C-alpha cells in the first residue's frame, strides 16, 4: 500500500492509499488540510468500502462504511480513515466538489483527534464553528450551508 510521509515541526502527516489514489486528493492536499486543523502526528488512510465497513463494524458496531473514522492515540495524534466511495457519493449528493468534502472530513477527523465531539448540541456547535474557521483559511466555504 503506498504511503507518503511529510514532516514539518511537530506536524507529521502520513498518507496511505489502501484503495488506490484514483480520484482521491493528492498527499500534498491531504497534508495541507490536516495541518490546518492542528499541530498533529496523523496518519490519513484512504480506504475502500470493504475496509471502511470492517472498521466501522469493529469499532462502532455499525455494519456499513462511513465517511470518516478517527482513532486518537494521544494528544493531537492518531489515525483518520476516509472511505473514498462514501466520500465521493456524499459529495455528489450534497452538490459539493470532492475536494471541498474531503477537506471538511479531514479537518473533522483531525478535530476529533484533538478531543472535539458532536454528541451534545453545544459541543457540535463548537466543533462546527472551528471547522468553518479552518476551512475558510484553506479556501473553502461553510460545509454545512445548503445551497
PyMOL commands that set and color helices and strands:
alter all, ss='L'
color gray80, all
select helices_A, chain A and resi 27-37+49-60+84-94+98-113+121-137
alter helices_A, ss='H'
color red, helices_A
select strands_A, chain A and resi 2-8+11-17+41-47+68-72+77-83
alter strands_A, ss='S'
color yellow, strands_A
deselect
rebuild
show_as cartoon
